[in-house]
Amino acid sequence: MQSEVLFALSLTVLAGLATGVGSVIALFAKTTNTKFLAASLGFSAGVMIYVSMIEIFQKSRNYLAADFGDTWGYWLAAAAFFGGIIFIGLIDYFVPSAEGDIGNLTEKESRSVALKRMGFMTALAIGIHNFPDVFHAIMLIKNHKNK
């Protein structure tokens, strides 16, 4: 069990380090290649949708089914999944859009503002998405200590 906990924590640390490496690359880039940024964000979104629907949803359903039964487990997992979509949609709605708040900007300035907003929303989504990982790691450690 200890090796499983270490493996899970190692994967979480590696995922965090990968995010840091990407951030460092972005900090040292002299110009912003918006085509590359758009393509990489689209690719990342596709990967996350796949992981959410195929991997995480099934594990969530299995854990919930163990506690609440198959039918309730499925419905609770689906409700949590779509609740997360609604939650991030509400965040997107209530975080003010810089384009409408600043007034007359040049095209270059408005693109910069839009990129900053997109970066903020991405950072917020990544932060929220990491909560279950941390919770799962803590539960693994607690369960390991109780055995």
RONUTI-654481 format. One record per residue: residue number from 1; residue in three letters; x, y negated, z negated of N, C-alpha, C in turn. Coordinates in nm, 2 decimals. Example, Ala and Ser with C-alpha at 12.3 -4.5 7.8 and 13.67 -1.06 7.14 Angstrom:
REM residues 2
{rec 1, ALA, {1.32, 0.57, -0.78}, {1.23, 0.45, -0.78}, {1.32, 0.33, -0.78}} {rec 2, SER, {1.28, 0.22, -0.71}, {1.37, 0.11, -0.71}, {1.29, 0.00, -0.79}} 
REM end
This chain:
REM residues 147
{rec 1, MET, {0.08, 0.12, 0.00}, {0.00, 0.00, 0.00}, {0.09, -0.13, 0.00}} {rec 2, GLN, {0.20, -0.12, -0.07}, {0.29, -0.24, -0.08}, {0.34, -0.27, 0.06}} {rec 3, SER, {0.37, -0.17, 0.14}, {0.42, -0.20, 0.28}, {0.31, -0.26, 0.36}} {rec 4, GLU, {0.19, -0.22, 0.34}, {0.08, -0.28, 0.42}, {0.06, -0.43, 0.38}} {rec 5, VAL, {0.07, -0.46, 0.25}, {0.06, -0.60, 0.21}, {0.17, -0.68, 0.27}} {rec 6, LEU, {0.30, -0.63, 0.26}, {0.41, -0.70, 0.32}, {0.40, -0.72, 0.47}} {rec 7, PHE, {0.35, -0.62, 0.54}, {0.33, -0.63, 0.68}, {0.22, -0.74, 0.71}} {rec 8, ALA, {0.11, -0.74, 0.64}, {0.01, -0.84, 0.66}, {0.06, -0.98, 0.63}} {rec 9, LEU, {0.13, -1.00, 0.53}, {0.19, -1.13, 0.49}, {0.30, -1.17, 0.59}} {rec 10, SER, {0.37, -1.08, 0.64}, {0.47, -1.11, 0.74}, {0.41, -1.16, 0.87}} {rec 11, LEU, {0.30, -1.09, 0.92}, {0.23, -1.14, 1.04}, {0.18, -1.28, 1.02}} {rec 12, THR, {0.12, -1.30, 0.90}, {0.07, -1.44, 0.87}, {0.18, -1.54, 0.88}} {rec 13, VAL, {0.29, -1.51, 0.82}, {0.41, -1.60, 0.82}, {0.46, -1.63, 0.97}} {rec 14, LEU, {0.46, -1.52, 1.04}, {0.51, -1.53, 1.18}, {0.41, -1.62, 1.26}} {rec 15, ALA, {0.28, -1.60, 1.24}, {0.18, -1.68, 1.31}, {0.20, -1.83, 1.28}} {rec 16, GLY, {0.22, -1.86, 1.15}, {0.25, -1.99, 1.11}, {0.38, -2.05, 1.17}} {rec 17, LEU, {0.48, -1.97, 1.17}, {0.60, -2.02, 1.23}, {0.59, -2.04, 1.38}} {rec 18, ALA, {0.51, -1.96, 1.45}, {0.49, -1.98, 1.59}, {0.42, -2.12, 1.61}} {rec 19, THR, {0.32, -2.15, 1.53}, {0.26, -2.28, 1.53}, {0.36, -2.39, 1.51}} {rec 20, GLY, {0.45, -2.37, 1.42}, {0.56, -2.47, 1.39}, {0.65, -2.49, 1.51}} {rec 21, VAL, {0.69, -2.38, 1.57}, {0.78, -2.39, 1.69}, {0.71, -2.46, 1.80}} {rec 22, GLY, {0.59, -2.44, 1.83}, {0.51, -2.51, 1.93}, {0.51, -2.66, 1.90}} {rec 23, SER, {0.49, -2.70, 1.77}, {0.49, -2.84, 1.73}, {0.62, -2.90, 1.75}} {rec 24, VAL, {0.73, -2.83, 1.72}, {0.86, -2.89, 1.73}, {0.89, -2.92, 1.88}} {rec 25, ILE, {0.85, -2.82, 1.97}, {0.87, -2.84, 2.11}, {0.80, -2.97, 2.16}} {rec 26, ALA, {0.67, -2.99, 2.11}, {0.59, -3.10, 2.15}, {0.66, -3.23, 2.10}} {rec 27, LEU, {0.72, -3.23, 1.98}, {0.78, -3.35, 1.92}, {0.90, -3.40, 2.00}} {rec 28, PHE, {0.97, -3.31, 2.06}, {1.09, -3.34, 2.13}, {1.07, -3.36, 2.28}} {rec 29, ALA, {0.95, -3.34, 2.33}, {0.92, -3.36, 2.48}, {0.92, -3.51, 2.50}} {rec 30, LYS, {0.98, -3.55, 2.61}, {0.99, -3.69, 2.65}, {0.86, -3.74, 2.71}} {rec 31, THR, {0.79, -3.66, 2.78}, {0.66, -3.70, 2.84}, {0.56, -3.59, 2.81}} {rec 32, THR, {0.43, -3.63, 2.82}, {0.32, -3.54, 2.80}, {0.28, -3.49, 2.94}} {rec 33, ASN, {0.29, -3.36, 2.96}, {0.24, -3.30, 3.08}, {0.10, -3.25, 3.05}} {rec 34, THR, {0.00, -3.33, 3.09}, {-0.14, -3.30, 3.06}, {-0.19, -3.18, 3.13}} {rec 35, LYS, {-0.14, -3.15, 3.25}, {-0.18, -3.03, 3.32}, {-0.14, -2.90, 3.24}} {rec 36, PHE, {-0.01, -2.90, 3.20}, {0.04, -2.79, 3.12}, {-0.04, -2.78, 2.99}} {rec 37, LEU, {-0.07, -2.89, 2.93}, {-0.14, -2.90, 2.80}, {-0.28, -2.84, 2.82}} {rec 38, ALA, {-0.35, -2.88, 2.93}, {-0.48, -2.83, 2.95}, {-0.48, -2.68, 2.98}} {rec 39, ALA, {-0.38, -2.63, 3.06}, {-0.38, -2.49, 3.09}, {-0.35, -2.41, 2.96}} {rec 40, SER, {-0.25, -2.46, 2.88}, {-0.22, -2.38, 2.76}, {-0.33, -2.38, 2.66}} {rec 41, LEU, {-0.41, -2.49, 2.65}, {-0.52, -2.50, 2.56}, {-0.63, -2.40, 2.61}} {rec 42, GLY, {-0.65, -2.40, 2.74}, {-0.75, -2.30, 2.79}, {-0.71, -2.16, 2.77}} {rec 43, PHE, {-0.58, -2.13, 2.79}, {-0.53, -1.99, 2.76}, {-0.55, -1.96, 2.61}} {rec 44, SER, {-0.52, -2.05, 2.52}, {-0.53, -2.03, 2.38}, {-0.68, -2.01, 2.34}} {rec 45, ALA, {-0.76, -2.09, 2.40}, {-0.91, -2.07, 2.37}, {-0.95, -1.94, 2.41}} {rec 46, GLY, {-0.91, -1.89, 2.53}, {-0.95, -1.76, 2.57}, {-0.90, -1.65, 2.48}} {rec 47, VAL, {-0.78, -1.66, 2.44}, {-0.72, -1.56, 2.34}, {-0.80, -1.56, 2.21}} {rec 48, MET, {-0.83, -1.68, 2.16}, {-0.90, -1.69, 2.03}, {-1.04, -1.63, 2.05}} {rec 49, ILE, {-1.11, -1.66, 2.16}, {-1.24, -1.61, 2.18}, {-1.24, -1.46, 2.18}} {rec 50, TYR, {-1.14, -1.40, 2.25}, {-1.13, -1.26, 2.26}, {-1.10, -1.20, 2.12}} {rec 51, VAL, {-1.01, -1.26, 2.05}, {-0.97, -1.20, 1.92}, {-1.09, -1.22, 1.83}} {rec 52, SER, {-1.17, -1.33, 1.83}, {-1.28, -1.35, 1.75}, {-1.39, -1.25, 1.78}} {rec 53, MET, {-1.42, -1.23, 1.90}, {-1.53, -1.14, 1.94}, {-1.50, -0.99, 1.93}} {rec 54, ILE, {-1.38, -0.95, 1.97}, {-1.34, -0.81, 1.97}, {-1.28, -0.76, 1.84}} {rec 55, GLU, {-1.19, -0.83, 1.79}, {-1.12, -0.79, 1.67}, {-1.19, -0.83, 1.54}} {rec 56, ILE, {-1.19, -0.96, 1.52}, {-1.24, -1.01, 1.39}, {-1.38, -0.98, 1.36}} {rec 57, PHE, {-1.47, -1.00, 1.46}, {-1.61, -0.98, 1.44}, {-1.63, -0.83, 1.40}} {rec 58, GLN, {-1.57, -0.74, 1.47}, {-1.59, -0.60, 1.43}, {-1.54, -0.56, 1.29}} {rec 59, LYS, {-1.42, -0.62, 1.25}, {-1.38, -0.60, 1.11}, {-1.47, -0.66, 1.01}} {rec 60, SER, {-1.52, -0.78, 1.04}, {-1.61, -0.84, 0.95}, {-1.74, -0.76, 0.94}} {rec 61, ARG, {-1.79, -0.72, 1.05}, {-1.91, -0.63, 1.05}, {-1.89, -0.51, 0.97}} {rec 62, ASN, {-1.78, -0.44, 0.98}, {-1.75, -0.32, 0.91}, {-1.74, -0.35, 0.76}} {rec 63, TYR, {-1.67, -0.45, 0.72}, {-1.66, -0.49, 0.58}, {-1.80, -0.52, 0.52}} {rec 64, LEU, {-1.88, -0.60, 0.59}, {-2.01, -0.63, 0.54}, {-2.11, -0.51, 0.54}} {rec 65, ALA, {-2.09, -0.43, 0.64}, {-2.18, -0.31, 0.65}, {-2.15, -0.22, 0.53}} {rec 66, ALA, {-2.02, -0.21, 0.48}, {-1.99, -0.13, 0.37}, {-2.06, -0.18, 0.24}} {rec 67, ASP, {-2.08, -0.31, 0.23}, {-2.15, -0.36, 0.11}, {-2.30, -0.38, 0.13}} {rec 68, PHE, {-2.35, -0.41, 0.25}, {-2.49, -0.45, 0.27}, {-2.56, -0.35, 0.36}} {rec 69, GLY, {-2.50, -0.25, 0.42}, {-2.56, -0.16, 0.51}, {-2.54, -0.21, 0.65}} {rec 70, ASP, {-2.56, -0.12, 0.75}, {-2.53, -0.14, 0.89}, {-2.60, -0.26, 0.95}} {rec 71, THR, {-2.73, -0.26, 0.93}, {-2.82, -0.37, 0.98}, {-2.78, -0.51, 0.93}} {rec 72, TRP, {-2.78, -0.52, 0.79}, {-2.75, -0.64, 0.73}, {-2.61, -0.69, 0.76}} {rec 73, GLY, {-2.52, -0.59, 0.76}, {-2.38, -0.62, 0.79}, {-2.36, -0.69, 0.93}} {rec 74, TYR, {-2.43, -0.63, 1.03}, {-2.42, -0.69, 1.16}, {-2.48, -0.83, 1.16}} {rec 75, TRP, {-2.60, -0.85, 1.10}, {-2.66, -0.98, 1.11}, {-2.59, -1.08, 1.03}} {rec 76, LEU, {-2.53, -1.04, 0.92}, {-2.45, -1.14, 0.84}, {-2.32, -1.18, 0.92}} {rec 77, ALA, {-2.26, -1.08, 0.98}, {-2.14, -1.11, 1.06}, {-2.18, -1.21, 1.18}} {rec 78, ALA, {-2.29, -1.18, 1.25}, {-2.33, -1.27, 1.36}, {-2.37, -1.41, 1.31}} {rec 79, ALA, {-2.43, -1.41, 1.19}, {-2.47, -1.54, 1.13}, {-2.34, -1.62, 1.10}} {rec 80, ALA, {-2.25, -1.55, 1.04}, {-2.12, -1.62, 1.00}, {-2.05, -1.67, 1.13}} {rec 81, PHE, {-2.05, -1.59, 1.23}, {-1.98, -1.63, 1.36}, {-2.04, -1.75, 1.42}} {rec 82, PHE, {-2.17, -1.75, 1.43}, {-2.24, -1.86, 1.49}, {-2.25, -1.98, 1.40}} {rec 83, GLY, {-2.25, -1.95, 1.27}, {-2.24, -2.06, 1.17}, {-2.11, -2.14, 1.18}} {rec 84, GLY, {-2.00, -2.07, 1.21}, {-1.87, -2.13, 1.23}, {-1.87, -2.22, 1.36}} {rec 85, ILE, {-1.94, -2.17, 1.46}, {-1.95, -2.25, 1.58}, {-2.03, -2.38, 1.55}} {rec 86, ILE, {-2.14, -2.37, 1.48}, {-2.22, -2.48, 1.45}, {-2.14, -2.58, 1.36}} {rec 87, PHE, {-2.06, -2.52, 1.26}, {-1.98, -2.61, 1.17}, {-1.88, -2.69, 1.25}} {rec 88, ILE, {-1.81, -2.63, 1.34}, {-1.71, -2.70, 1.42}, {-1.78, -2.80, 1.51}} {rec 89, GLY, {-1.90, -2.77, 1.56}, {-1.97, -2.86, 1.64}, {-2.01, -2.98, 1.56}} {rec 90, LEU, {-2.05, -2.96, 1.44}, {-2.09, -3.08, 1.35}, {-1.97, -3.16, 1.32}} {rec 91, ILE, {-1.85, -3.10, 1.30}, {-1.73, -3.18, 1.28}, {-1.70, -3.26, 1.40}} {rec 92, ASP, {-1.71, -3.20, 1.52}, {-1.69, -3.28, 1.64}, {-1.79, -3.39, 1.66}} {rec 93, TYR, {-1.91, -3.37, 1.62}, {-2.01, -3.47, 1.63}, {-1.99, -3.59, 1.54}} {rec 94, PHE, {-1.95, -3.56, 1.41}, {-1.94, -3.66, 1.31}, {-1.80, -3.73, 1.31}} {rec 95, VAL, {-1.70, -3.67, 1.37}, {-1.57, -3.74, 1.37}, {-1.58, -3.84, 1.49}} {rec 96, PRO, {-1.56, -3.97, 1.46}, {-1.58, -4.07, 1.56}, {-1.50, -4.05, 1.68}} {rec 97, SER, {-1.56, -4.08, 1.80}, {-1.48, -4.08, 1.92}, {-1.41, -4.21, 1.94}} {rec 98, ALA, {-1.28, -4.20, 1.96}, {-1.20, -4.32, 1.97}, {-1.24, -4.40, 2.10}} {rec 99, GLU, {-1.28, -4.33, 2.21}, {-1.31, -4.40, 2.33}, {-1.42, -4.50, 2.31}} {rec 100, GLY, {-1.52, -4.47, 2.23}, {-1.63, -4.55, 2.22}, {-1.61, -4.66, 2.11}} {rec 101, ASP, {-1.51, -4.65, 2.03}, {-1.49, -4.74, 1.91}, {-1.39, -4.85, 1.94}} {rec 102, ILE, {-1.30, -4.83, 2.04}, {-1.19, -4.92, 2.06}, {-1.22, -5.03, 2.15}} {rec 103, GLY, {-1.30, -5.01, 2.26}, {-1.33, -5.11, 2.35}, {-1.26, -5.10, 2.48}} {rec 104, ASN, {-1.21, -5.21, 2.54}, {-1.14, -5.20, 2.67}, {-1.00, -5.16, 2.65}} {rec 105, LEU, {-0.97, -5.04, 2.70}, {-0.84, -4.99, 2.70}, {-0.80, -4.96, 2.85}} {rec 106, THR, {-0.67, -4.96, 2.87}, {-0.62, -4.92, 3.00}, {-0.64, -4.77, 3.01}} {rec 107, GLU, {-0.63, -4.72, 3.14}, {-0.65, -4.58, 3.16}, {-0.54, -4.50, 3.08}} {rec 108, LYS, {-0.42, -4.55, 3.08}, {-0.31, -4.48, 3.01}, {-0.33, -4.48, 2.86}} {rec 109, GLU, {-0.38, -4.59, 2.80}, {-0.41, -4.60, 2.66}, {-0.52, -4.51, 2.62}} {rec 110, SER, {-0.63, -4.50, 2.70}, {-0.74, -4.42, 2.67}, {-0.71, -4.27, 2.67}} {rec 111, ARG, {-0.62, -4.23, 2.76}, {-0.57, -4.09, 2.77}, {-0.49, -4.06, 2.64}} {rec 112, SER, {-0.41, -4.16, 2.60}, {-0.34, -4.14, 2.47}, {-0.43, -4.12, 2.35}} {rec 113, VAL, {-0.53, -4.20, 2.35}, {-0.62, -4.20, 2.24}, {-0.70, -4.06, 2.24}} {rec 114, ALA, {-0.74, -4.02, 2.36}, {-0.81, -3.89, 2.38}, {-0.72, -3.78, 2.34}} {rec 115, LEU, {-0.59, -3.78, 2.37}, {-0.50, -3.68, 2.33}, {-0.48, -3.67, 2.18}} {rec 116, LYS, {-0.48, -3.79, 2.12}, {-0.46, -3.79, 1.97}, {-0.58, -3.73, 1.90}} {rec 117, ARG, {-0.70, -3.77, 1.95}, {-0.83, -3.71, 1.90}, {-0.83, -3.56, 1.92}} {rec 118, MET, {-0.79, -3.51, 2.04}, {-0.79, -3.37, 2.06}, {-0.69, -3.30, 1.97}} {rec 119, GLY, {-0.57, -3.36, 1.95}, {-0.47, -3.31, 1.85}, {-0.53, -3.30, 1.71}} {rec 120, PHE, {-0.60, -3.40, 1.67}, {-0.66, -3.40, 1.54}, {-0.76, -3.29, 1.52}} {rec 121, MET, {-0.85, -3.28, 1.62}, {-0.95, -3.17, 1.62}, {-0.89, -3.04, 1.62}} {rec 122, THR, {-0.78, -3.02, 1.70}, {-0.72, -2.89, 1.71}, {-0.66, -2.86, 1.57}} {rec 123, ALA, {-0.59, -2.95, 1.51}, {-0.53, -2.93, 1.38}, {-0.63, -2.90, 1.28}} {rec 124, LEU, {-0.75, -2.96, 1.28}, {-0.85, -2.94, 1.19}, {-0.91, -2.80, 1.21}} {rec 125, ALA, {-0.93, -2.76, 1.33}, {-0.98, -2.62, 1.36}, {-0.88, -2.52, 1.32}} {rec 126, ILE, {-0.75, -2.54, 1.35}, {-0.65, -2.44, 1.30}, {-0.65, -2.43, 1.15}} {rec 127, GLY, {-0.66, -2.54, 1.08}, {-0.66, -2.54, 0.94}, {-0.78, -2.46, 0.88}} {rec 128, ILE, {-0.90, -2.48, 0.94}, {-1.02, -2.41, 0.90}, {-1.01, -2.27, 0.93}} {rec 129, HIS, {-0.96, -2.24, 1.05}, {-0.95, -2.10, 1.09}, {-0.85, -2.02, 1.01}} {rec 130, ASN, {-0.75, -2.08, 0.94}, {-0.66, -2.01, 0.86}, {-0.71, -1.97, 0.72}} {rec 131, PHE, {-0.82, -2.04, 0.68}, {-0.87, -2.00, 0.54}, {-0.90, -1.85, 0.52}} {rec 132, PRO, {-0.97, -1.79, 0.62}, {-0.99, -1.64, 0.60}, {-0.86, -1.56, 0.59}} {rec 133, ASP, {-0.76, -1.60, 0.66}, {-0.63, -1.53, 0.66}, {-0.57, -1.54, 0.52}} {rec 134, VAL, {-0.57, -1.65, 0.46}, {-0.52, -1.67, 0.33}, {-0.60, -1.60, 0.23}} {rec 135, PHE, {-0.73, -1.61, 0.24}, {-0.82, -1.53, 0.15}, {-0.80, -1.38, 0.16}} {rec 136, HIS, {-0.79, -1.33, 0.28}, {-0.76, -1.19, 0.30}, {-0.63, -1.15, 0.24}} {rec 137, ALA, {-0.53, -1.22, 0.26}, {-0.40, -1.19, 0.20}, {-0.40, -1.19, 0.04}} {rec 138, ILE, {-0.47, -1.29, -0.01}, {-0.49, -1.29, -0.16}, {-0.56, -1.17, -0.21}} {rec 139, MET, {-0.67, -1.13, -0.14}, {-0.75, -1.01, -0.18}, {-0.67, -0.89, -0.17}} {rec 140, LEU, {-0.58, -0.88, -0.07}, {-0.49, -0.76, -0.06}, {-0.40, -0.75, -0.17}} {rec 141, ILE, {-0.34, -0.86, -0.21}, {-0.25, -0.87, -0.32}, {-0.32, -0.83, -0.45}} {rec 142, LYS, {-0.44, -0.89, -0.48}, {-0.52, -0.86, -0.60}, {-0.55, -0.71, -0.60}} {rec 143, ASN, {-0.60, -0.65, -0.49}, {-0.63, -0.51, -0.49}, {-0.51, -0.42, -0.51}} {rec 144, HIS, {-0.40, -0.47, -0.46}, {-0.28, -0.39, -0.48}, {-0.23, -0.39, -0.63}} {rec 145, LYS, {-0.25, -0.51, -0.70}, {-0.21, -0.52, -0.84}, {-0.31, -0.44, -0.93}} {rec 146, ASN, {-0.43, -0.43, -0.88}, {-0.53, -0.35, -0.97}, {-0.51, -0.20, -0.96}} {rec 147, LYS, {-0.43, -0.15, -0.86}, {-0.42, -0.01, -0.85}, {-0.30, 0.05, -0.93}} 
REM end
